[in-house]
Amino acid sequence: MENSRNIIFVVVLSMALLLGWDAAMNYFYPQPDEPVVAAEAATTPVEGGEVVHSRTGGLTDPAAIAQEVADLDTALTSGNRVAIDSPKVAGSINLVGAVVDDLVLKDYAETTDEDSGPVRLYSPRGTPAQHFAQYGFLVNGQKVPDETVWNADGEVLSVGTPVTLTHDAGNGLELQLRYSIDENYMISVEQSIANRSGVPIVAQPYGLVSRTSDTASADFFIAHSGPIGVFGDSANYDFDYSDLDDDGPANPEGRAEWLGFTDIYWLSALVPQDGAAPEATFRALGNDTYRADMIYDPVTIPAGRKYTTDSRLYAGAKDSTILDAYEDAGLEKFGLAIDWGWFRWFEKPLLWLLKNLYDLVGNFGVAIIGLTIVVRGVMFPIAQKQFASMAAMKAIQPKMKALQEKYKEDRVKQQQEMQKLFKEEKVNPLAGCLPLLLQIPIFFALYKVLYLAIEMRHRDFLWIDDLSAPDPATILNLFGLLPFTPPSFLAIGVLAVLLGVTMWLTFKLNPSAMDPIQQQVFSIMPWVLMFIMAPFAAGLLLYWVTSNILTLAQQKYLYSKHPQLKAAAEKEKAEKAAAAAKAKG
């Protein structure tokens, strides 16, 4: 009867865990109701006008997508534009307002479809996916109007070919914006104002990035989405879009080294002049639009003088190698645009190893398998010690039972004598836990690497199109043959099943003696984990399945080296089974 109650308790607990996990995933990691019909999803309008954000960001609502395409056709073919063409980005600068509002990333496709276009980062003001940057001036406290049409001295901004925009503001004032671009994603902007009038003027250069949150990626606990920057000596991930709606403008403490908006894979950031301390503000503008501003202190420009400020704009992919290179060149903590968290000292070496393995084998799925082999190889000596310790523990089992019986009325004395026995026999009872404890940071670090690193985006392996996304081959819809999408907690893919099977086999192979309830829990646990892990990145499941297979091979090998361990455990299991059968009889 007691065993039956325990079994019911385990089953109920497992179901609660599954349903609770699904509810948590839907809360933190919601999926759009409609199939993704364009780009890498971000938003789908739902009842009440709310917006659902998916993992990677972009538009998914068919009406918004159609409107975006129509608006782009109108806005980008209307003239008054200077083209941008560099190795990694293409687009244009709108001469009306001198706005950088058209930018696509050449190296990244919107979707995994072969005919997919490039990721669009910037779209003009007023479009459903509006996202743009602007540099300009306040002159005697007045902003140069956005309707101002600037003149350009060139037709294409490219590496080594800067373009200067000029505006005659009247009264002897000439404003200039000189744009240049490097081979990556950094645009430099030299803002100049020449005062040829007969009186001093007061000028304030500024820069801003404005965007809609409708295209934002989900703000997940390991992947910040929203306002970001380095202020003082630390990166700031404290604000999200709802904070700006609820609390008003935010002015982080400390000098702004850079600031802007981030998604899981993309960054748009303003970089002030070296040594300058502009006022930095994040603010909500209403209608799900937001702005990051940097405005320099007022400066008086005497008659006949010219004043110049050098700023920069990063608009592109969060490639850790590129970000770190800018940081090495002096851009403070720019690598922290990727929210690596506390374990970045562990995650970045894993990413480095993964990329180097990819360079060797040419496929990230194979590289993950190789990474697993390397990790398990490094931990193999620890596993050997674990099995040796288990063998020693089995050898002293009779002495332990004798001490438990002798001091069963005095638990403190029993523990003291146990510790003394362990010391005399040179046995560490915790040695078996060490491999598991070491695996935890490795597993979490790999989870973050697969989730955050753009290097993993759209990397395929066998039937998987994107190792950073869940396994698409789910059983309930016959691996995509049936036209429906199972709910997330039932979307069990091939890798999730392999995870459950291989974990069950590792538990079966392990001959450690357990009581019946422990056996029931361990027999259920692999299948509970199968459901829990199914929505995770396919690359993470690939790592775990490979690790389980290596564990099976390792256990076979080590049991062959310690036959007394397996024999003792099997004997104990047989004795317990016989005792249980006798009790039932």
ZAMARGU-4260 file (C-alpha; in steps of 0.2 Angstrom, whole numbers, plus 5000, padded with zeros to 4 digits):
<rodrens>
0) 5000/5000/5000 | 5014/5012/5005 | 5023/5008/4988 | 5007/5011/4979 | 5005/5028/4987
5) 5023/5032/4983 | 5021/5028/4965 | 5005/5039/4963 | 5015/5053/4972 | 5029/5051/4959
10) 5018/5051/4944 | 5008/5066/4950 | 5024/5075/4954 | 5030/5071/4937 | 5015/5077/4928
15) 5015/5093/4939 | 5033/5096/4933 | 5028/5093/4915 | 5013/5105/4915 | 5022/5118/4926
20) 5037/5118/4914 | 5026/5120/4899 | 5017/5135/4908 | 5034/5142/4912 | 5040/5140/4894
25) 5024/5148/4887 | 5027/5163/4899 | 5045/5166/4896 | 5047/5159/4879 | 5030/5161/4870
30) 5027/5156/4852 | 5016/5164/4839 | 4999/5157/4836 | 5001/5157/4817 | 5015/5149/4807
35) 5030/5159/4803 | 5027/5166/4786 | 5042/5178/4785 | 5059/5181/4793 | 5063/5175/4810
40) 5048/5178/4820 | 5045/5190/4833 | 5028/5196/4835 | 5010/5192/4832 | 4996/5203/4837
45) 4984/5194/4849 | 4967/5199/4858 | 4968/5216/4867 | 4981/5223/4855 | 4996/5214/4864
50) 5011/5208/4855 | 5019/5191/4858 | 5038/5191/4856 | 5047/5175/4850 | 5065/5170/4852
55) 5074/5179/4838 | 5064/5194/4833 | 5055/5201/4817 | 5038/5202/4810 | 5026/5187/4809
60) 5009/5195/4807 | 5004/5193/4788 | 4996/5210/4788 | 5011/5219/4795 | 5023/5209/4784
65) 5013/5215/4768 | 5012/5232/4775 | 5031/5233/4778 | 5035/5226/4760 | 5023/5240/4753
70) 5030/5254/4763 | 5048/5249/4759 | 5044/5249/4741 | 5038/5266/4742 | 5051/5273/4754
75) 5066/5266/4746 | 5062/5270/4728 | 5058/5289/4731 | 5076/5296/4728 | 5085/5307/4740
80) 5096/5293/4746 | 5114/5289/4747 | 5118/5270/4745 | 5128/5260/4758 | 5138/5246/4751
85) 5151/5238/4762 | 5157/5219/4764 | 5144/5216/4778 | 5130/5228/4776 | 5120/5237/4762
90) 5106/5250/4762 | 5105/5269/4761 | 5105/5285/4770 | 5089/5296/4768 | 5094/5314/4764
95) 5078/5320/4771 | 5083/5322/4789 | 5100/5313/4786 | 5093/5297/4794 | 5101/5280/4792
100) 5085/5270/4790 | 5089/5257/4777 | 5101/5243/4782 | 5102/5224/4778 | 5115/5212/4784
105) 5123/5203/4770 | 5130/5188/4779 | 5113/5183/4788 | 5098/5176/4779 | 5080/5180/4787
110) 5076/5162/4787 | 5083/5145/4783 | 5075/5144/4766 | 5087/5144/4751 | 5078/5159/4743
115) 5078/5170/4759 | 5083/5188/4758 | 5096/5195/4770 | 5091/5201/4788 | 5084/5218/4788
120) 5090/5228/4803 | 5084/5246/4799 | 5068/5251/4792 | 5061/5269/4789 | 5051/5279/4801
125) 5032/5274/4800 | 5035/5257/4793 | 5029/5242/4804 | 5047/5237/4808 | 5054/5255/4810
130) 5071/5256/4816 | 5084/5269/4812 | 5098/5280/4818 | 5100/5299/4816 | 5114/5311/4820
135) 5111/5330/4820 | 5112/5346/4830 | 5103/5358/4841 | 5108/5376/4836 | 5104/5389/4850
140) 5093/5376/4858 | 5083/5372/4842 | 5084/5355/4833 | 5087/5356/4814 | 5070/5350/4807
145) 5068/5332/4802 | 5061/5339/4785 | 5078/5346/4781 | 5085/5340/4764 | 5104/5338/4765
150) 5116/5338/4750 | 5128/5324/4747 | 5145/5324/4739 | 5144/5306/4734 | 5132/5293/4729
155) 5139/5277/4738 | 5146/5275/4756 | 5158/5261/4756 | 5174/5256/4764 | 5187/5269/4760
160) 5174/5280/4752 | 5166/5292/4764 | 5151/5303/4760 | 5149/5321/4767 | 5131/5328/4769
165) 5130/5347/4770 | 5116/5359/4775 | 5116/5377/4774 | 5106/5383/4789 | 5106/5401/4785
170) 5114/5416/4794 | 5131/5410/4790 | 5129/5392/4798 | 5135/5377/4788 | 5132/5359/4795
175) 5141/5344/4790 | 5139/5325/4793 | 5154/5315/4786 | 5150/5297/4786 | 5163/5283/4784
180) 5161/5264/4786 | 5173/5250/4791 | 5173/5232/4784 | 5162/5226/4798 | 5147/5235/4806
185) 5154/5252/4812 | 5149/5268/4805 | 5159/5284/4810 | 5150/5301/4810 | 5160/5317/4810
190) 5148/5331/4815 | 5154/5348/4811 | 5146/5365/4812 | 5155/5381/4805 | 5150/5398/4811
195) 5153/5411/4798 | 5141/5423/4805 | 5146/5438/4815 | 5140/5432/4832 | 5143/5417/4843
200) 5131/5402/4843 | 5128/5388/4855 | 5128/5370/4847 | 5124/5353/4854 | 5128/5338/4843
205) 5117/5323/4846 | 5114/5305/4841 | 5099/5294/4843 | 5093/5276/4839 | 5074/5274/4837
210) 5064/5258/4835 | 5048/5249/4838 | 5047/5235/4851 | 5035/5225/4840 | 5050/5217/4831
215) 5060/5214/4847 | 5066/5197/4852 | 5059/5189/4868 | 5067/5196/4884 | 5072/5179/4891
220) 5082/5177/4908 | 5098/5172/4899 | 5095/5184/4884 | 5092/5202/4887 | 5082/5211/4874
225) 5079/5230/4875 | 5089/5245/4881 | 5108/5241/4884 | 5124/5250/4886 | 5140/5252/4897
230) 5139/5266/4909 | 5154/5269/4921 | 5163/5252/4922 | 5148/5240/4920 | 5136/5234/4907
235) 5118/5238/4910 | 5104/5226/4906 | 5092/5233/4920 | 5079/5241/4908 | 5067/5233/4897
240) 5053/5241/4886 | 5040/5240/4899 | 5051/5249/4912 | 5052/5264/4900 | 5033/5263/4898
245) 5029/5262/4916 | 5043/5272/4924 | 5047/5285/4911 | 5064/5290/4904 | 5079/5281/4911
250) 5096/5289/4914 | 5108/5276/4919 | 5122/5282/4931 | 5140/5283/4925 | 5148/5290/4909
255) 5140/5282/4894 | 5153/5272/4884 | 5140/5266/4872 | 5121/5264/4872 | 5107/5257/4861
260) 5095/5243/4859 | 5099/5224/4858 | 5090/5209/4852 | 5096/5191/4854 | 5107/5192/4838
265) 5107/5211/4833 | 5114/5227/4841 | 5111/5245/4837 | 5122/5256/4847 | 5128/5274/4849
270) 5146/5277/4853 | 5151/5294/4859 | 5167/5303/4856 | 5182/5296/4866 | 5183/5305/4883
275) 5166/5314/4881 | 5152/5312/4893 | 5136/5315/4884 | 5119/5314/4893 | 5112/5297/4889
280) 5094/5293/4890 | 5082/5279/4886 | 5063/5284/4883 | 5047/5278/4877 | 5038/5288/4863
285) 5021/5279/4864 | 5014/5267/4852 | 5027/5254/4856 | 5041/5265/4850 | 5057/5269/4860
290) 5072/5280/4858 | 5090/5280/4865 | 5098/5297/4865 | 5115/5304/4868 | 5117/5323/4868
295) 5133/5332/4870 | 5135/5347/4882 | 5132/5364/4874 | 5147/5372/4867 | 5149/5390/4862
300) 5156/5392/4844 | 5163/5410/4842 | 5161/5419/4825 | 5173/5412/4812 | 5176/5396/4820
305) 5172/5378/4817 | 5167/5364/4830 | 5168/5345/4826 | 5163/5330/4836 | 5167/5312/4831
310) 5154/5299/4835 | 5151/5281/4829 | 5136/5270/4826 | 5137/5251/4827 | 5123/5243/4817
315) 5125/5224/4815 | 5127/5207/4821 | 5132/5202/4839 | 5147/5192/4832 | 5158/5189/4848
320) 5174/5190/4838 | 5170/5207/4830 | 5163/5214/4846 | 5179/5208/4856 | 5190/5216/4842
325) 5182/5233/4845 | 5184/5231/4864 | 5202/5227/4861 | 5203/5243/4851 | 5197/5253/4866
330) 5178/5252/4865 | 5174/5248/4884 | 5166/5231/4887 | 5159/5230/4870 | 5160/5211/4871
335) 5146/5212/4884 | 5133/5217/4871 | 5131/5198/4872 | 5124/5194/4889 | 5135/5180/4894
340) 5132/5182/4912 | 5143/5176/4927 | 5150/5161/4918 | 5157/5170/4903 | 5175/5165/4908
345) 5168/5147/4904 | 5156/5150/4890 | 5168/5160/4878 | 5182/5146/4879 | 5168/5133/4875
350) 5163/5144/4860 | 5181/5146/4854 | 5183/5127/4855 | 5167/5124/4846 | 5171/5136/4832
355) 5189/5128/4830 | 5181/5111/4829 | 5169/5118/4816 | 5184/5124/4806 | 5191/5106/4806
360) 5175/5096/4802 | 5164/5109/4793 | 5148/5106/4802 | 5142/5112/4819 | 5132/5097/4823
365) 5148/5086/4821 | 5158/5100/4830 | 5146/5098/4845 | 5148/5079/4845 | 5167/5082/4844
370) 5166/5095/4859 | 5156/5082/4869 | 5170/5069/4866 | 5183/5082/4871 | 5174/5086/4887
375) 5171/5068/4892 | 5189/5064/4887 | 5195/5078/4899 | 5184/5071/4913 | 5188/5053/4910
380) 5202/5052/4924 | 5189/5059/4936 | 5177/5046/4931 | 5190/5033/4934 | 5192/5040/4952
385) 5173/5039/4954 | 5172/5021/4949 | 5187/5017/4960 | 5179/5026/4975 | 5162/5016/4971
390) 5172/5000/4972 | 5180/5005/4988 | 5163/5010/4995 | 5156/4993/4991 | 5171/4984/4999
395) 5168/4993/5016 | 5149/4991/5015 | 5149/4977/5028 | 5159/4988/5040 | 5147/5003/5037
400) 5132/4992/5040 | 5140/4986/5056 | 5143/5004/5062 | 5125/5008/5058 | 5118/4994/5068
405) 5130/4997/5083 | 5126/5016/5084 | 5108/5016/5078 | 5102/5025/5093 | 5116/5038/5092
410) 5116/5046/5075 | 5130/5059/5080 | 5142/5045/5086 | 5137/5035/5070 | 5142/5049/5059
415) 5158/5052/5068 | 5163/5033/5067 | 5158/5033/5048 | 5169/5048/5045 | 5183/5039/5054
420) 5180/5023/5043 | 5181/5033/5027 | 5197/5041/5033 | 5205/5025/5038 | 5200/5016/5022
425) 5204/5032/5011 | 5187/5033/5004 | 5178/5048/4998 | 5159/5046/4998 | 5156/5061/4988
430) 5168/5057/4974 | 5154/5049/4964 | 5145/5067/4964 | 5160/5076/4956 | 5158/5072/4938
435) 5140/5077/4939 | 5144/5093/4948 | 5157/5097/4934 | 5145/5093/4921 | 5132/5106/4927
440) 5143/5122/4923 | 5148/5114/4906 | 5130/5110/4902 | 5123/5128/4907 | 5138/5136/4898
445) 5134/5126/4882 | 5116/5130/4884 | 5120/5149/4884 | 5132/5147/4870 | 5119/5138/4859
450) 5106/5151/4863 | 5116/5167/4862 | 5130/5164/4850 | 5126/5170/4832 | 5138/5158/4826
455) 5125/5144/4830 | 5111/5153/4821 | 5104/5143/4806 | 5117/5129/4807 | 5111/5113/4801
460) 5114/5095/4805 | 5105/5080/4796 | 5087/5084/4797 | 5089/5099/4808 | 5089/5116/4800
465) 5094/5126/4815 | 5104/5119/4829 | 5100/5134/4840 | 5081/5131/4839 | 5071/5116/4845
470) 5071/5099/4835 | 5058/5102/4821 | 5055/5083/4818 | 5041/5080/4831 | 5033/5063/4833
475) 5015/5068/4835 | 5014/5077/4818 | 5024/5063/4810 | 5040/5073/4808 | 5030/5087/4799
480) 5020/5077/4787 | 5004/5081/4796 | 4998/5099/4795 | 4998/5104/4813 | 5010/5110/4827
485) 5008/5100/4843 | 5008/5110/4860 | 5026/5113/4866 | 5025/5100/4880 | 5020/5087/4868
490) 5032/5092/4854 | 5044/5078/4856 | 5057/5077/4843 | 5069/5063/4838 | 5083/5070/4849
495) 5072/5071/4864 | 5067/5053/4862 | 5085/5048/4860 | 5089/5058/4876 | 5076/5048/4886
500) 5081/5031/4879 | 5100/5034/4882 | 5097/5041/4899 | 5086/5026/4903 | 5100/5014/4897
505) 5113/5023/4908 | 5102/5020/4923 | 5099/5002/4919 | 5117/4999/4916 | 5122/5007/4933
510) 5121/4992/4945 | 5120/5003/4961 | 5108/4996/4973 | 5092/5006/4976 | 5076/5003/4986
515) 5060/5000/4976 | 5055/5019/4977 | 5071/5025/4971 | 5070/5013/4956 | 5053/5019/4952
520) 5059/5037/4952 | 5074/5033/4942 | 5064/5023/4929 | 5052/5038/4927 | 5065/5052/4927
525) 5072/5049/4909 | 5055/5051/4902 | 5051/5066/4912 | 5067/5074/4906 | 5063/5069/4888
530) 5047/5080/4889 | 5056/5094/4899 | 5071/5095/4887 | 5061/5094/4870 | 5059/5113/4868
535) 5077/5116/4871 | 5090/5120/4857 | 5093/5104/4846 | 5111/5107/4848 | 5110/5105/4867
540) 5100/5089/4865 | 5113/5083/4853 | 5127/5086/4866 | 5117/5077/4880 | 5113/5062/4869
545) 5131/5060/4863 | 5136/5062/4882 | 5124/5048/4887 | 5131/5037/4873 | 5149/5040/4879
550) 5143/5037/4897 | 5137/5020/4892 | 5153/5016/4883 | 5163/5022/4898 | 5153/5012/4911
555) 5155/4996/4901 | 5174/4999/4900 | 5176/5004/4919 | 5165/4990/4925 | 5177/4979/4916
560) 5191/4986/4926 | 5181/4985/4942 | 5172/4968/4941 | 5170/4967/4960 | 5159/4983/4960
565) 5147/4976/4947 | 5146/4959/4956 | 5143/4966/4973 | 5130/4978/4967 | 5121/4964/4957
570) 5122/4952/4972 | 5114/4966/4983 | 5100/4969/4970 | 5096/4951/4969 | 5095/4950/4988
575) 5083/4964/4989 | 5073/4957/4975 | 5072/4941/4984 | 5067/4949/5000 | 5054/4960/4992
580) 5046/4944/4983 | 5046/4935/5000 | 5037/4950/5008 | 5024/4950/4995 | 5022/4931/4997
</rodrens>
